[in-house]
Amino acid sequence: MAAPPRILLCGDVLGRLDQLYKRFAAVNKSAGPFDVLLCVGQFFPQSSEQLDQFMNYVEGRVEIPIATYFIGDFGAGAPKVLTAASKAAQNQGFKMDGLKISDNLYWLKGSGKFQLQGLSVAYLSGRRSSIIQPFGTYSQDDVDALRAMAEEPEIVDIFLTNEWPSGITNKAVESGIPPGVSDSSGFDSTVAELVSEIKPRYHVAGTMGVFYAREPYINVDSSHVTRFLGLAPVRNKDKQKFIHAISPTPASIMSAVEMCKKPPNASLSPYIDLEKISQADSETKRPAESDLQYWRYDVSQKRQKTGAGDAERRCFKFVSSGSCPRGDKCHFVHDNDAREQYLRGVCFDFINKGKCEKGSDCSFKHSFQDNAEDVPKMRTGNGKVNRSKECWFCLSSPNIESHLIISIGDSFYCALPKGPLLEDHVLVVPIEHAPNTLSTPSESETELQKFLSSLKAYYKNLDKEVVWFEWIYRRGTHANLQVVPIPSSRVSSVKDIFILAAEKLGFKFKVTESRELLRAQFDANMSLFYVELPCGTVLSHTVDENEKFPAQFGREVLAGLLNMADRADWRKCTSSKEEEMEMASRFKKKFEAYDPNQ
């Protein structure tokens, strides 16, 4: 087995790169070699007078001796440097593993998760702020993406944040807590919420000005422990530790026995109270620092009337994924109507607050889709027209992104999805406003099979097989069949991984020999998920009204099969319109010889 990667961790750099790399040289000589340097806390200088030294490294006049990653995108010079990096050709497209600033220097922007030296590294860039800025603050989308990643089975080895989590000293040995750290200022309750869900093996943070190595704590509902490290700033006056070395074996290659080992000094989780707070307590008092699970989804008393009532508080976990690990113990409303609106592309902040601070920069809709006031209109003769105007998938809709369309038939069209899981991932969509593809007329099904046969032949030429799946929500609007190519070498594992994923969610698939049989058995009054395997066998699951089923289940399972867990959430995989047009053009050219509509 290869030796574990050797990682250096650093606190607030504050632009002092000369001092940082001088210290690195000494540590590397005595205890190295090290593979990578991860920096938390403010990376840029505190004033413009300190920029000269810093820019020598940024502009390549002085060599950076080790691959360095940072999340503290604030301080003097940050807007100028990061704006230039964002526009650089090498940084265009989907890049979760860092935007290159200069040789060996990378900015981890927003939030994400990526593989580094075999380790799974997650991060939240910036700091909490009521005013979202281009740099230096994190957004709701950044937080939401990490919450979605927390649902993935992969264990995160290292989680990087700038600010310390609220409550981190709970249940810790008091003698080990640095003076002043017990005060509430400087802590971030959002980070506490995230780390309690992500459950990383290491959580590293800066910005508090002190070094703190908390004893490991035992996570709730997880077999492994988490080690928290708070790092001091570079060249701090108290000479506190600002650089720290770790060499963890990646969780992906550790045995279950190794993962379950508990150090003798391990404490209970500092966030364990989040799982035990009673509903009655939450209704009679304002949440304390230890009572912050899902805190930001509390409804503001300034809520506009276009949203829900003042007394309602919606659980984002349920709205976004269809399930909540807290179940009946959750203090917030598991609102199916809110989830339906979210699935139709409506912004969660708009649903929950009646407004969204991101305004026109938000990629979600700021109006309710097919809401109760529209129902009478939809039942009149022009209902199809009303739906078509608002639907993302109707060809007659002004909202359709026509540049993604590949081929158009009589009843179906083929298009690239927003945020594809991988190259050549496509959708087959009914032209008419249909809630599913299983109950369409026989002539439409015939055309659908021609589309799918053509795609099979196209993928076969690439030495790939095809998996397609559909999530049919009983109150859904416009169907889309997801078609995902997989390497031929992975075909034997597809059925097993779907069955395993189903077991983890507490259900068993029904096995049907063909799609034709599934069409005959389908009940349009029920929600259903099904996946057709390369062999033609269909796995299906009828979803009960009160069952919490993740809407992205099919994509998440295939992301795991393909070792692409960082692409499980389509919202983290989106590209610019120009990039999408280029992808569509490439696919059209390659598919032209197979296109049944040519």
N, C-alpha and C positions, 0 to 999 in steps of 0.2 A: 504494500500500500504506500502511495506517495505521502511524503511528509505534509502535515497540515499547513495551510498558508500562514504566513507571519504578517500580522497586521499591526500598524501603529495608529493610535487614536490621539487626536489633539483637540484642545479646547479653543477658545476664541483666539484667532491669530492676530486680529487687529492690524493687519497689514505688515506685521513684523516678520517678513519672510527671511531676512538675513538671520535673525536670531533662531527662527524655527529650523532652518536647514543646517545651521551650525550645530544645534542640539541634535538634529537627526544624524549628522555625520558621526558624532560621538557615540550615539546609541547604536547606530548601525555597525560601527567598528567593534564595539564591545559585545554586542548581543545579536548582531545581524547574521546574514542579510535579511532585510524586510521586503515584502512584496508590494505594499501599498500603504498610503497614508490617508486616513479619513479625518476630516476636520469638521467640528461642530461649533456653534456660536458664531459671533461676528467675524467674518473673514477679512473684510476690507478695513482700511485705516479709520481712525476716529476723526481725523481732520485732513484737509487737503494738503497741509504742510508735510504730511508723512507719505504723500503719494509717490515721490520720486523713486524711493527705494522699491516700493511695491511694483511700480510700472516697469522697472528693469526686468522683473520676472515675467510679467504679463506680456510684454512686448518682445520677449525672447532675447534680450541683451545679456541676461544671466540665466544659466541653465538650471532647470528644476531637476534635482537628482533622483526623485522617486515619483511614481504616479500618485498624484494628489487630487482628492475629491473634496468638495466643500458644499455646504448647504446654507451657510450664513451669508446670503446675498444682500447685505445691507452695509452701509458705511460710506465714507467718502470715496467717490469715484465709481461706485457700484453701477448707477444708471448708465454711465457712458460705456463702461467695459462690457456690461451684460447686454446692452442694446446692440452693440457691435457683434457680440457673439451670437445673439439670436438671429441676426441677419446673415451671418456667414453661410456660404453654400454648404459647407461640410456639416452644418448643424440643422439642415432642413429635414422635415419629415419626422417620423416617430422615433424619438431618442430618449429612452428611459434610463440609459446607462451613462448619461452625462453629456453635456454640450462642451465641446473643446474650446477652451480659452486660449491656450498656447500649448506647446509640447509638454506633456506630462501634467497638465492642469485642467481639471474638469469641473463643471458646475452641474450639480444635481438640482434640476429646476422643478419646482412644484412639489409633486409627490410621485412615488413610484416604487417599483421593486425590480431588481435585476440580479444577475449572477456575476459575482466577482471572485475570482480565484477559487471557484467551486462553492462559494458561500452565497446564501440568499440574503441580499441586503435591501432593506426597505428604508425610506426616508421621507421626511416632511420638511421642505425648505421654507425659509422665512419664519416670521413670528406672527402671533395672533394680533390682530388690529381691527378696530371697528371700521376703518377706512381701508379698502382693498386698493393696493398700489401695484404697479407693474413688477416691482422688485421689492424684496424684503418682507413681504407678508404672504401668508398662505390663504387660499380661498376655500369656499365650501366644496367646490369640485375636487380640490386636492384632498380634503378630508374624506369626502364620499368615496373617492377611489380607493383609499386605504381601507375604509370600512368594508368595501366589496372584496378587497384582497384578503381580509381577515377570514372570510368564509372559505378560502381555498385550503386544501389539506396540507400544503407545503408549509413546513416550519421555517420561520424567518430566523436566520442566525444573528443578524445585527440590525437594529433599528436606530436610525439617526434622527435626532430632533435638536433644535436649537435651545428650546426652553425645557426646564425640568417639569415633570408631571406633578400636578397637585396630589398631595397625600403620600408622596414617595417615602416619607419618614414614618408613616404609620407602621406600627409593629416592628420597627427597627430598634436595635440596641442604642439607647440614648447616648451612651458614652462615645459612640462612633459618629454621631451627627455633628458636623461642623457648627461652630457658633453662628447664630443668626439665621441658619437655614430653616429653623422651625417656623419662622414668620411666613405669612402667606404671600407676601409680595414676591413677584418674580416667577411664580409657578403658573403653569398653564393647564387648565382643567380639560381642554380638548385633547391635549397630549395624554393626560391620565385616561381619558375615555378610550383613546386609540390603543395605547399600550396594553390596557386590560383586555382588549379584544384580540390584538395581534399576537400577544404572548411571545415576544422574541426571546432568544437565548441571551442576548446582550442588548441593553438599551443604553445609548450613549448620548449625553446632552452637555451643553455649555451654558454660557451667559450668566451664571450665578456668581462667578468670580472665585469659586473655591473648588477644591478637589474633594470628592466623596465617593468612596467605593462601598456601597451598601452591601450588607450580607445578602446572599442569594435568597430569593423568595419563591415559594411554591405557588404555581399558578392554579387558579380555579379551573376545574374541568380539563386539566392537561397534565401530562406525565413529567414534563421537564421543568427546570427552574429558570428564572430570569435573573441576570446579574445587571444591576444598574451602576453606571459609572458617570459621575459628574466631573468634568475636567475644568481646571483653572485656565486663565488666559496666559498666552505666551509672555514671558518676561514680567510676571506679576511681582509686585513689591514684596509680597509675603513669601515668595519663593515656594509657592505651592505647586504641586505636580500638574504640569500641563500636557505631558506626553506619556502615553501608557501603551504597553505592548500586550497583545493577546495572540494566541495561536490555536483557534478552535478548529476541531475536525468538523467538516460540513455535516449538518444534520442529515442530509440526503444519503450519506453512506454510513451513518451510525446505526448500530443495532438497537432494538427496543430496550434491551437491558441497559445499554450504555446511556440511552436517553433518560431512563427512569432513575438513574443514580441521584441521590439527594445528599449534598454536603452536610456534615454534622451541625453546621451553624445556620442552616436554612431556616428562614422564618415563614410565617404565613404571608399570603399576598397582602400588600398594603391596600389593595382594591377589593378585598373580600367583602367589605361592607356594602359594596355596590350590588352584591347578589342577595343581600339580606334585608334591605330596607323595606319596610312594610308599606302597602298602598295607603294605609291610614296615615302613617307619618308623612308621606309625600304630599297628602292633601291638606295637612294642618300646619306645615312649616315650609319655609323656603329651603331648598336643598343646600346642605353644607358642603364643604370641600370634599368630604368622603362620599357625597351623595350625588355625584356628577355624571353618572352614566346617562348618556343621551341628553345632557343638559341643554344643548343648543337647539333642541327641537321643541322646547317649551314655547307656547304661543305668546307673542307679545301682546300686551294690553292695548297697544296702539294699532292692533290688527285692523285692516280695512274690511268692510263688509263683504267684499268680493270673495273673501276666504271663508274659513269655517268659523264657528262661534268662539267667543273668547275663552270659554272653559275647556275647549278641546286642545289636546296636545298629542300630536301624531308621532309615532315611532318611525324614524327613518329606516331602520333596519328592516321592518316589515314592509314599508311602502316600496323600498327599492328591490328587495329580494323575495318577498312573499313569505318570509319566515323571520322569527326573532328567537334567539337562544334563551331569552328570559321567559318566554311563554306567558303563562298567566301571571307571573310575578312582575312583568313589565309594567311600569307606571304610566306608560303612554298608550294612546289609542291605536289599535291595530285596525286601521280603517280601509276596508276593501274598496270603497269608492275613491279614496285618495290614491290607492295603489293603481286603480284603473286609469285615473287621470295621468299618473306618473308614467304608466306604460304607453300612454298616448303621446308622451313627449312633453308633458307639462312640467315646468320648473317646480322643484320641491318647495323652495322658498315662497313661490307664488301660492302654492297650495296651502302652505302652513301659515304664511304671514300676510298674504294678499298683495305682496310686492316682492321684488328682487332687486337687491342693491347693485347687481352687475348690469342691470338695464339692457341696452342693446348688445353688450358684450356677452351676454348669456346665450348659450347654444340651445336652450330649451324654450318652450312656448310659454307666453305670459297671458294665456286665456284658457278658460276651461273648454274641453273638447266634448261635444255631444252631451252637454250637461242637461239637468232636468228641465230647464226652461226650453231646450231645443227639442225635447221628445215629441210634443204635439206636432211640430213642423216636420219631423222625420217621418211621421206616420201619414202625412198628406202625400198627394201625388208627386210633389217635387222633392220628396225626402232624399232620394238618391243624389240629387244635385247638391242639396245642402251638405250631405256627408262628403261628397267628392271634393267640395271646395276646401274642406278642412283636413282631409286625409292626406297623409304623406305618400301613400302608395297608389292612389287613383291617378290614372294617366291624365284625367281631365282637371286635376287639382293644380292650382297655381303654386302649391307648396312642393310639388314633386321635383326631385333633383334629376332632371332629365339627362344630365351629362353622364350619369352612372348606368344608363340603360344600354344593354348589349344587343338584345334582339327582341322583336315584337311579333307575336303571333295573333291568332284570332281571339283566343280566350286568355292567354297568359303572356307575360313578358319576362325576360331574364335581365337582371341588373346586378351590379356590384353593390354590396352592402356598405353602409357607413361604418368605418372602423372594422375592416375585415379581420378575421382571425389569422389568415395567412393569404398569400397570393393565390388567386384563382378560386377563392371562396365567393360563391354567388348566391343570389336569391332567385327563386321562380315565384312570380306573383300573379294572382288573377287580375285581369284588366278591370273587370267589374268589381264592385264593392262587396266582396264575399268574406265571411268570417272564418272560413277554413277551406282547405282544398279537398276534404274528404266527401263533402256533400254536393260538389259541383256536378252538373249534368254529365252523362256518359261521353258525349262528344268532346267536352272540355277535358275530361280525364284522358281521353285518347291523345289529345294534343299535349297534355302534360307529360305523358309517357314518352312522346316523341322528343320533347325537350330533354327529359332525363336520360333517355337512351343516347342522345347526341352528346350530352355532357359526359356520360360514362365512356363513350368512345374517345372523346377528347382527352380525358384523364388517363385512360388506358395507354394512350400513346406516350404519356409522360411517366409511365410505370407507376401509376397511382390508381387506387380504388376510390369509390365514393361512398360517403355516408350522408344521408339527409334526414332531417328531423323537423318537426313542427310542434310549436306550443299553441294549443287551441284554448283560448280563454272564453268561457261561456258568454261573457259580456264584451268580448273583444270586437274589433271592427273589421280590419282588413288583413287577410291571411298573408303569410309569406313562408315559403318552404325554403329552409336553409340547406344549401348543398356545399359540403366540405370535402375536398380531396385529402386522402391520407396516403402515405407511402405504403406500397404493397407489403413491406416487411412488418407493418403494424396491424394488418388486417386481423390476425389471429387473436389480438388482444382487445379488439373493440367491444365485443359482447361482454367479456369479463369485466372490463372497467365500468361499463354502464350498469351492470348488475351490482358490482361493488358499491358504486355511488348511490344506487337505489337503496341498498341495505343500510347505508349510513344515514339516509333520510327516513328510514323506517318503513319502506314499502317494497313490494316485489313486482317486477314486470310481468305482464301477461304476454306470452309468446304466441304470435300468429304467423302462419306460414307465408302470407303474402299481403300486400297492400289491398288487393281486391277483397279479401276476406274482411280486413279491417273496415273498409268502406261499407260493407254489408252490415257490420255489427255496430257501427258508429251511432251514438246517441247525441244529436246536436244540442241537447239540453244540458249536457255535461261538459266540463273542462277536461282536456285530454292532452297528454304529451306522448308522442311516439317517435321512434327512430327506426329507420330501415337500414339494416346492415348490408355490407357488400354482397352477401350471399342471398339477399332477398328476404330473409327473416325479419319480422317486425316486432319490436319490443314496445309495448304500450302501457300506459298507466292512467286510469281514470281518476281525476283529482276531485275529491269531495269539496263541497262548498266551504267548509271550515278548515280544510287542510292548507298548511303553509308550504307552498311549492315555489321554488326559485324560478323566476321567469327565464333566467339565463342558464338553466340547468344543462341543456344540450351543449352549448358553447363551452361552459366551464369544464364539462367532462372531457370533451375533445382537446381543450387546451392542456389538461393534465396528461392525456394520452400522448400528445405531441411535445411534451416538455416546454410548453409555451404559457405557463401560468400567468406571466406578466401581461398576456394579451386576452385574458379571460373577460375583461370588461371592455366592451366596444368603445366606450367613451374615452378610454385612454389610448385608443388606436386610430383616432381620426386624423385625417390629412387635410391639407389645403385643397381648395377646389381645383387649382391647377394640377396638383399631384393626382387627385382623383381622376381628372380628365385624361392624364397621361396613362394611368393604370387601366382605365376603360379602353383607351385606344389600343394598348398593347394586347389586352384580352381579345378584343374584336378581331384583330389581325390573326392571332393564333387560333381563334375559334371559327374563323370564317369558313374553313373547309368542312366543318361539322355542323354549322348552323342550319337547322331545319327550315328556317325562314328565308334562306338565301336563294 
